Every structure is written in C-alpha cells, then in structure tokens.
Amino acid sequence: MRFRLEGNDQRGERVSGTAARVASPDTTVTGAARVKFALILGGLSAFGPLSIDMYLPALPAMANDLRAADTTVQLTLSAFIIGLAVGQLVLGPLSDTFGRRRPLIAGLVLYVVGSVLCAVSPNAELLIAARGVQAVGAAAGIVIARAAVRDLFSGVAMTKFFSMLMLVNGLAPILAPIIGGQLLNWTSWHGVFVTLAVFGGLLLIVVALALPESLPEDLRSSARLGEVLRSYAALLADRVFVGYALSSGLMFGGLFAYISGSSFALQEVYGLSPQEFSLVFGFNGVGIVLAGQLNGRLVGRFTERALLTVGLVLFAVSGIGVLVAAAGGLGLVALLVPLFVMIASIGLTAPNSSSLALAEHARSAGAASALLGVLQFVVGGLATPLVGLGDKGSATPMALVMAGFAVLALLAYAGLTRQASPARSADLS
C-alpha cells in the first residue's frame, strides 16, 4: 500500500513529506481510521501494564503452588521489566530497518508463546524464564506502537493522537488488577496467563489483518550493528531528547512508586478496605484518562512545551503535597487530594513528552521510542524497591520516593531542554 504523506508541522500548518503516513492515498488519518489506529496501537501499548498488573493478585497462590519463596516468585516481575528493556532496545531499531509490521508480528507471536509457557510452568525457574520471553514479545507492541504514531503523525496531530491513546491504554492499569482478581474467583493463576495469551492472539490477528505498514522502504535504515549503535549514540548526544526522555522516565519512577506502595499505605496505614482501595486506585486512573483528553483539546491552543511544563510542575508540587500530608499525619483526605492531582497530571506530561522527544527523529523513531520506553521501565523498576526500604508502618517512604522522582523529573526537563529548537517549542496556536 502506498501512502500519501501529510501532517501538521509544529505551528499547526499543513506539510507534505515524511511527517505522517495514512492508510489511504488521498485522505489523512481522520474519523474512523483514527479511531481504528487508536484502538490497535492503544491495545499494543497496554501490553506492559496488563502483563504486570493482572497477575499481581495471584502472587501468593503462585508461590504456594510452585513451592517457592515469595522473593523467588517476585523475580518474575523483575524478569519482565528486564525483558521489556532489552526487547525495546533490540526491536525498536529492527523496526527502523524492516518496517513496523514484521517485527511487530514476530513479537506478538513471541508474546503468545511466552504467555502459554507461563501458564504451563511447573516450577518458578521456568516461570521466570517464560516471563522474560513474554516481556520481549510485549516490548514489540510498546515500542513499535509509539514509533508508528511518529510515522503516521507529526506536530499537533501527533500530540493529539498520543492524547487519544491515553483514553485506551490509560484504562489498562485501572482494569488489569480488577480483571486479575475477578479471574481468580473462578480460575487459578494459570488462567490469568491463558487470558493474556488470548489477548495477545487477538491482537496478532487484528494487526495481521488491519494494521498497514507505516514505514516506507525508502525511509528505512541499515540493519548493520554499527548503524544501530550510531543511532543510539546520536540520540544520547541530543541533550534535548535526553531531557524529554529522562523527565518522562523519572515521572514513571514516581508512578511506579505509587503503584508498588499505595496498596499497603492506603490499606494498612489509612485503614481502607480492599474495595475502597480499588475505588481510589480506579478514580486516580480515571484522572489520567481525563487529563489526557483535556490535553488533546488544549494542544494547538497552547504549545506542547507549555502543557508539559504545567504537567511537570503539577506533578512535582502535588508530589510534595503528598509527602507533607504523609509525613505530617494530616489525614486521608489531605493525602488523597494531592495524590489525585499528581497521578492525573501524567495525562498532561506523557503525550507531550513523547511527542516532543520523537519530533525530530522521524528516521530513527524506533530507536528513539526504544530509549523512551527503556528509561520509563528501568527508572520505574528502580523506584519500586526504594519504597520498601522505609518504615512499613508509614506512608512516608512511598510519598518520599514519589516526591523525589517528581522533583527530579522537573529538574531534568528544566535543565536539559532549555535550548530546544524553535520547531520543538513553537507556538502551536
């Protein structure tokens, strides 16, 4: 299929060239086609939170069934995060070379195989290895979905589409623990991984039948290792790209601290029941979705940098508010209000940081997407154990880690992206 290349530049003007690729030779990606791409690419982006969160309620049962220590079973989460990082680093550049479809389909097949291996694993060691395989497959969906958005859109259109994706993949961390808990009412942990295998299989069919190639052959890069390494070196030498990517990764560190510590803090420290905690967790997740949709409406009236700045400032200030409430013993309401603002502000920061980071890297979108994803999950993985180092009878350790990463995210953004080019920071109105 041949593509007509159209899109919006950073000032919202119509441009032709490599800015966007659409599934029709005569029309841009609008209406039903936009919704289709949002559903498919959003589903691919949801692999990470679904695969991480859905099986968490089953960890105690898994340890019992496999006769393994809790710490051993928890290595399945570590193996998944490592697999996501490695998979994105490898598959991102491969998609720049071979196009998006072939590495994506291969990754989806690997995800299904890994999920089935998880479901039938007779011991913890095989389960850990299977989770690594599953993670590499999941990485294909995450990294290639983001790169495909860069293929399809540019400027305002790209940011708006990233905001639309928040509506789809923003629901994944909300629904995953609920789905996992409900599945355990009528099946075992094996059934959770069977469900993930089915999800992967369905997406494999949809991608094979409905997702066109978004990267034309004349825009693909060399498959040689030296070229791949040079692509990564060029990205890491781009201070502005590193600023956007690092601030995004540090923001995810704060989010992972919340995910790993909120269940204990809100239930054990503040006395919420599991049902009440689920409502709070879900309400905060809805905040991400709503802020993402607000961002989609505001971009074009305000610059992406302006919206990102507001989001990161809100993230940092509300993170400090969470810390003050927790350390000062100010009560549940005083904690929940800044907590909601902090988590919801991710809906402003994530679309804009991704769009700005990828804006000037059309020819290496896969590699750029890989570095974005690796920083998010690696920093997030580092934040998780930090929460457990403090006093288990207090919410302060969780709040301290969240606030610390939030402030670092703002500092990285302010310090590294000050010299962003006019194309990156232009007024989009």
Buried (B, 14 or more C-beta within 10 A) or exposed (E): EEBBBBBBBBBBEEBEEBBBBBBBEEEBBEEEBBEBBBBBBBBBBBBBBBBBBBBBBBBEBBBEBBEBEEEBBBBBBBBBBBBBBBBBBBBBBBBBBBBBBEBBBBBBBBBBBBBBBBBEBEEBEBBBBBBBBBBBBBBBBBBBBBBBBBBBBBBBBBBBBBBBBBBBBBBBBBBBBBBBBEBBEEEBBBBBBBBBBEBBBEBBEBBEEEBBBBBBEEBBBEEEEEBBEBBBEBBEEBEBBBBBBBBBBBBBBBBBBBBBBBBBBBBEBBEBEEEEBBEBBBBBBBBBBBBBBBBBEBBBEBBBBBBBBBBBBBBBBBBBBBBBBBBEEEEBEBBBBBBBBBBBBBBBBBBBBBBBBBBBBBBBBBBBBBBBBBBBBBBBBBBBEBBEEBEEEBBBBBBBBBBBBBBBBBBBBBEBBEEBEEEBBBBBE
